[in-house]
Amino acid sequence: LIEFKLKGITKVVFGDIALVGLKEYRDNLLSKEGMTGVYPLWKQPTLKLIYEFLDLKFSTTICCICTEFLTKDDVSQIIDNKYIEKLNKSIDPCGENGEFHTFCWDGPIFETPIQFTLGEKIFKPLQMPSDKEIRDDEGFWFCDLIPTT
């Protein structure tokens, strides 16, 4: 952050929507350098945001899912209107409760789409303190995204 502050940058923009702890963490780090965070999406309705994102012609692929919410089949899916409509209503359409993470690879701000192929799907079990029992199928599925030229 110091490097950017020396260049005159005093504000950093984040796409956070609802995770208070993460916002507080970011703001704390920035304030130590005399910088502030800007959160244009903060507390916006996520269903509205995802449809606006798709209407603007952004393209994104799910690269990680939490097995508490989704399945191995969901990782590597492209998020589109059809996918959002089939999601269980208890799942945040932007993954704001840790349901999934995405990789945005195309949209109106991209000069050209980022080219990649889908690689191996890998399961990582949930790791908790030893006093809590967890099932063997609790964890996260990741999909390798392999850059191509």
Residue, then its C-alpha position, 0 to 999 in steps of 0.5 A: l500500500i505504501e508504494f501506491k500511497l507514494k504515487g498519490i493513490t488514497k482510495v481503493v475500490f472493492g467489490d464487497i457486498a455484505l461481509v462486514g468482517l472483511k470490510e472492517y479488515r480492509d478498512n483497518l489496513l488502509s487506515k494505517e496508511g491514511m487510505t480509505g476503501v470505496y465500496p460501490l456495491w455495499k449492501q446492494p441487493t445481490l439478485k439485482l446485482i447479478y442480473e445487472f452483471l449479466d445484462l452488462k454482458f459480463s461472463t464468469t465461471i464458478c471456480c470454487i464451491c463449498t459443499e455445504f451449499l453446492t455440489k461438485d457439478d456446480v464448480s466450473q459452471i458458467i453463471d448465466n440467467k438459467y443457472i441463477e434461476k435454478l439456484n436454491k433460493s437459500i443460496d446467495p446469487c453472488g456467493e456472499n455467504g461463502e457458497f462459491h467463488t467465481f472468475c470473471w473472464d469477459g465483459p465490457i471492460f475487457e479488451t479481449p476475453i481471457q482465454f482458458t480451459l477447464g482443468e481438473k476438479i480438486f476436493k479439499p476437505l474442511q479443516m477444523p479444530s480437532d474437537k469438532e467432527i466433520r464429515d468426509d464430504e465437507g469441504f471445497w471443490f476447486c476447478d483448475l482454470i488453465p490459461t491459454t493463448 
